[in-house]
Amino acid sequence: MDRTARNPARAEVAIDYGEDRIELAVRDDGEYSDGSAPTTEAGNGLLGMRERVAVYGGSLVARARPEGGFELVATLPLNPT
């Protein structure tokens, strides 16, 4: 199942960091492709991204945005264990 937004007109990239973590977010404003509620399930490519982020002790959220569009948010520790 394709879990992305279709026909986005805009996308944004945001970087936020604190003393112990960095957060990278990519968001768009497209229409959610399958019309279902937001999800955190892995789709094509998302499982691999989650695994790569997890190697460094981080997490990845991939979901439809309630206001429309899709987002990927990776949170990584600055000092991985």
N, CA and C atoms as an extended XYZ file, in Angstrom:
243
Properties=species:S:1:pos:R:3:atomname:S:1:resname:S:1:resid:I:1 pbc="F F F"
N         0.844       -1.174        0.000 N   MET     1
C         0.000        0.000        0.000 CA  MET     1
C         0.891        1.239        0.000 C   MET     1
N         0.602        2.186       -0.866 N   ASP     2
C         1.357        3.424       -0.969 CA  ASP     2
C         0.926        4.362        0.156 C   ASP     2
N         1.833        4.679        1.047 N   ARG     3
C         1.500        5.541        2.177 CA  ARG     3
C         2.269        6.848        2.060 C   ARG     3
N         1.927        7.592        1.058 N   THR     4
C         2.537        8.902        0.836 CA  THR     4
C         1.447        9.868        0.433 C   THR     4
N         1.807       11.131        0.315 N   ALA     5
C         0.853       12.124       -0.157 CA  ALA     5
C         1.033       12.295       -1.659 C   ALA     5
N        -0.060       12.510       -2.349 N   ARG     6
C        -0.010       12.704       -3.801 CA  ARG     6
C        -0.227       14.163       -4.154 C   ARG     6
N         0.406       14.567       -5.224 N   ASN     7
C         0.271       15.916       -5.774 CA  ASN     7
C         0.602       17.017       -4.772 C   ASN     7
N         1.697       16.898       -4.048 N   PRO     8
C         2.027       17.988       -3.120 CA  PRO     8
C         2.411       19.249       -3.884 C   PRO     8
N         2.012       20.384       -3.357 N   ALA     9
C         2.379       21.676       -3.939 CA  ALA     9
C         3.571       22.271       -3.202 C   ALA     9
N         3.730       21.903       -1.947 N   ARG    10
C         4.809       22.434       -1.114 CA  ARG    10
C         5.400       21.329       -0.265 C   ARG    10
N         6.653       21.507        0.063 N   ALA    11
C         7.326       20.623        1.014 CA  ALA    11
C         8.214       21.491        1.888 C   ALA    11
N         8.427       21.052        3.108 N   GLU    12
C         9.319       21.787        4.003 CA  GLU    12
C        10.245       20.813        4.697 C   GLU    12
N        11.429       21.284        4.988 N   VAL    13
C        12.411       20.523        5.745 CA  VAL    13
C        12.727       21.344        6.986 C   VAL    13
N        12.641       20.722        8.139 N   ALA    14
C        12.927       21.406        9.400 CA  ALA    14
C        13.973       20.628       10.178 C   ALA    14
N        14.887       21.351       10.797 N   ILE    15
C        15.912       20.751       11.651 CA  ILE    15
C        15.801       21.416       13.011 C   ILE    15
N        15.665       20.590       14.039 N   ASP    16
C        15.576       21.094       15.411 CA  ASP    16
C        16.565       20.291       16.251 C   ASP    16
N        17.242       20.943       17.144 N   TYR    17
C        18.193       20.206       17.977 CA  TYR    17
C        18.196       20.744       19.391 C   TYR    17
N        18.576       19.868       20.288 N   GLY    18
C        18.711       20.203       21.691 CA  GLY    18
C        20.076       19.751       22.159 C   GLY    18
N        20.261       19.696       23.453 N   GLU    19
C        21.554       19.285       23.997 CA  GLU    19
C        21.877       17.828       23.701 C   GLU    19
N        20.830       16.989       23.612 N   ASP    20
C        21.078       15.552       23.483 CA  ASP    20
C        20.466       14.886       22.263 C   ASP    20
N        19.799       15.660       21.383 N   ARG    21
C        19.160       15.043       20.224 CA  ARG    21
C        19.038       16.043       19.081 C   ARG    21
N        18.853       15.486       17.880 N   ILE    22
C        18.556       16.285       16.697 CA  ILE    22
C        17.324       15.675       16.041 C   ILE    22
N        16.445       16.531       15.540 N   GLU    23
C        15.230       16.065       14.880 CA  GLU    23
C        15.199       16.631       13.468 C   GLU    23
N        14.996       15.760       12.491 N   LEU    24
C        14.916       16.139       11.086 CA  LEU    24
C        13.523       15.794       10.593 C   LEU    24
N        12.826       16.757       10.017 N   ALA    25
C        11.456       16.524        9.561 CA  ALA    25
C        11.307       16.973        8.110 C   ALA    25
N        10.603       16.160        7.340 N   VAL    26
C        10.243       16.500        5.966 CA  VAL    26
C         8.732       16.362        5.885 C   VAL    26
N         8.056       17.450        5.475 N   ARG    27
C         6.587       17.462        5.430 CA  ARG    27
C         6.125       18.011        4.079 C   ARG    27
N         4.999       17.474        3.583 N   ASP    28
C         4.405       18.036        2.377 CA  ASP    28
C         2.916       18.253        2.596 C   ASP    28
N         2.270       18.865        1.611 N   ASP    29
C         0.854       19.213        1.746 CA  ASP    29
C        -0.037       18.476        0.753 C   ASP    29
N         0.431       17.351        0.241 N   GLY    30
C        -0.363       16.594       -0.734 CA  GLY    30
C        -1.560       15.905       -0.103 C   GLY    30
N        -2.328       15.226       -0.951 N   GLU    31
C        -3.483       14.472       -0.479 CA  GLU    31
C        -3.027       13.077       -0.094 C   GLU    31
N        -3.477       12.596        1.048 N   TYR    32
C        -3.099       11.257        1.496 CA  TYR    32
C        -3.624       10.247        0.494 C   TYR    32
N        -2.792        9.324        0.072 N   SER    33
C        -3.074        8.484       -1.087 CA  SER    33
C        -4.175        7.447       -0.912 C   SER    33
N        -4.364        6.879        0.275 N   ASP    34
C        -5.377        5.827        0.365 CA  ASP    34
C        -6.604        6.246        1.169 C   ASP    34
N        -6.669        7.486        1.618 N   GLY    35
C        -7.846        7.996        2.291 CA  GLY    35
C        -8.067        7.476        3.690 C   GLY    35
N        -7.113        6.715        4.230 N   SER    36
C        -7.292        6.186        5.578 CA  SER    36
C        -6.760        7.167        6.614 C   SER    36
N        -6.966        6.831        7.855 N   ALA    37
C        -6.471        7.656        8.954 CA  ALA    37
C        -4.949        7.626        8.981 C   ALA    37
N        -4.322        8.608        9.635 N   PRO    38
C        -2.870        8.603        9.751 CA  PRO    38
C        -2.356        7.290       10.324 C   PRO    38
N        -1.154        6.898        9.871 N   THR    39
C        -0.609        5.612       10.286 CA  THR    39
C         0.864        5.740       10.621 C   THR    39
N         1.371        4.784       11.363 N   THR    40
C         2.808        4.718       11.617 CA  THR    40
C         3.376        3.424       11.050 C   THR    40
N         2.578        2.709       10.234 N   GLU    41
C         3.036        1.455        9.642 CA  GLU    41
C         4.099        1.711        8.586 C   GLU    41
N         4.999        0.751        8.426 N   ALA    42
C         6.056        0.867        7.421 CA  ALA    42
C         5.498        0.591        6.032 C   ALA    42
N         5.986        1.328        5.062 N   GLY    43
C         5.647        1.103        3.660 CA  GLY    43
C         6.938        0.863        2.898 C   GLY    43
N         6.895        0.892        1.596 N   ASN    44
C         8.091        0.697        0.781 CA  ASN    44
C         9.141        1.733        1.145 C   ASN    44
N        10.304        1.251        1.524 N   GLY    45
C        11.402        2.150        1.854 CA  GLY    45
C        11.409        2.634        3.294 C   GLY    45
N        10.267        2.695        3.924 N   LEU    46
C        10.196        3.222        5.285 CA  LEU    46
C        10.839        2.280        6.294 C   LEU    46
N        10.674        0.992        6.088 N   LEU    47
C        11.292        0.034        7.002 CA  LEU    47
C        12.808        0.196        6.986 C   LEU    47
N        13.387        0.345        5.813 N   GLY    48
C        14.831        0.552        5.703 CA  GLY    48
C        15.283        1.834        6.379 C   GLY    48
N        14.500        2.904        6.229 N   MET    49
C        14.846        4.167        6.904 CA  MET    49
C        14.792        3.997        8.413 C   MET    49
N        13.744        3.320        8.891 N   ARG    50
C        13.627        3.075       10.339 CA  ARG    50
C        14.819        2.285       10.860 C   ARG    50
N        15.218        1.252       10.104 N   GLU    51
C        16.366        0.439       10.525 CA  GLU    51
C        17.645        1.258       10.577 C   GLU    51
N        17.865        2.116        9.593 N   ARG    52
C        19.077        2.940        9.580 CA  ARG    52
C        19.106        3.926       10.742 C   ARG    52
N        17.966        4.536       11.036 N   VAL    53
C        17.879        5.475       12.154 CA  VAL    53
C        18.086        4.728       13.473 C   VAL    53
N        17.517        3.532       13.587 N   ALA    54
C        17.631        2.740       14.817 CA  ALA    54
C        19.073        2.330       15.102 C   ALA    54
N        19.877        2.126       14.056 N   VAL    55
C        21.286        1.766       14.243 CA  VAL    55
C        21.991        2.803       15.119 C   VAL    55
N        21.556        4.056       15.019 N   TYR    56
C        22.171        5.141       15.786 CA  TYR    56
C        21.372        5.496       17.042 C   TYR    56
N        20.438        4.630       17.417 N   GLY    57
C        19.661        4.844       18.636 CA  GLY    57
C        18.503        5.803       18.472 C   GLY    57
N        18.085        6.058       17.238 N   GLY    58
C        17.015        7.014       16.978 CA  GLY    58
C        15.704        6.347       16.624 C   GLY    58
N        14.751        7.183       16.215 N   SER    59
C        13.438        6.694       15.822 CA  SER    59
C        12.963        7.473       14.599 C   SER    59
N        12.048        6.864       13.860 N   LEU    60
C        11.469        7.492       12.678 CA  LEU    60
C         9.967        7.376       12.748 C   LEU    60
N         9.281        8.477       12.525 N   VAL    61
C         7.828        8.495       12.435 CA  VAL    61
C         7.480        8.850       10.998 C   VAL    61
N         6.625        8.069       10.370 N   ALA    62
C         6.140        8.322        9.015 CA  ALA    62
C         4.625        8.235        9.074 C   ALA    62
N         3.958        9.336        8.736 N   ARG    63
C         2.503        9.335        8.886 CA  ARG    63
C         1.857       10.423        8.041 C   ARG    63
N         0.567       10.220        7.819 N   ALA    64
C        -0.245       11.264        7.209 CA  ALA    64
C        -0.432       12.355        8.256 C   ALA    64
N        -0.458       13.588        7.807 N   ARG    65
C        -0.681       14.708        8.725 CA  ARG    65
C        -2.178       14.989        8.829 C   ARG    65
N        -2.696       15.254       10.029 N   PRO    66
C        -4.129       15.511       10.187 CA  PRO    66
C        -4.628       16.662        9.303 C   PRO    66
N        -3.782       17.658        9.074 N   GLU    67
C        -4.174       18.812        8.257 CA  GLU    67
C        -3.950       18.580        6.766 C   GLU    67
N        -3.499       17.374        6.407 N   GLY    68
C        -3.243       17.017        5.012 CA  GLY    68
C        -1.761       16.871        4.756 C   GLY    68
N        -1.421       16.013        3.849 N   GLY    69
C        -0.026       15.783        3.519 CA  GLY    69
C         0.559       14.614        4.285 C   GLY    69
N         1.869       14.505        4.198 N   PHE    70
C         2.601       13.388        4.783 CA  PHE    70
C         3.854       13.930        5.430 C   PHE    70
N         4.340       13.253        6.479 N   GLU    71
C         5.570       13.692        7.122 CA  GLU    71
C         6.437       12.518        7.533 C   GLU    71
N         7.728       12.760        7.493 N   LEU    72
C         8.751       11.865        8.027 CA  LEU    72
C         9.498       12.668        9.079 C   LEU    72
N         9.616       12.121       10.271 N   VAL    73
C        10.341       12.801       11.349 CA  VAL    73
C        11.332       11.814       11.953 C   VAL    73
N        12.604       12.108       11.809 N   ALA    74
C        13.668       11.282       12.372 CA  ALA    74
C        14.235       12.005       13.590 C   ALA    74
N        14.350       11.294       14.696 N   THR    75
C        14.956       11.824       15.906 CA  THR    75
C        16.162       10.976       16.224 C   THR    75
N        17.312       11.631       16.369 N   LEU    76
C        18.578       10.938       16.609 CA  LEU    76
C        19.268       11.523       17.834 C   LEU    76
N        19.862       10.672       18.661 N   PRO    77
C        20.645       11.196       19.786 CA  PRO    77
C        21.948       11.791       19.258 C   PRO    77
N        22.419       12.835       19.906 N   LEU    78
C        23.674       13.442       19.488 CA  LEU    78
C        24.871       12.649       19.976 C   LEU    78
N        24.693       11.879       21.046 N   ASN    79
C        25.731       11.016       21.565 CA  ASN    79
C        25.219        9.589       21.619 C   ASN    79
N        25.210        8.894       20.452 N   PRO    80
C        24.660        7.529       20.437 CA  PRO    80
C        25.425        6.614       21.370 C   PRO    80
N        24.691        5.659       21.945 N   THR    81
C        25.329        4.705       22.860 CA  THR    81
C        25.786        3.471       22.134 C   THR    81
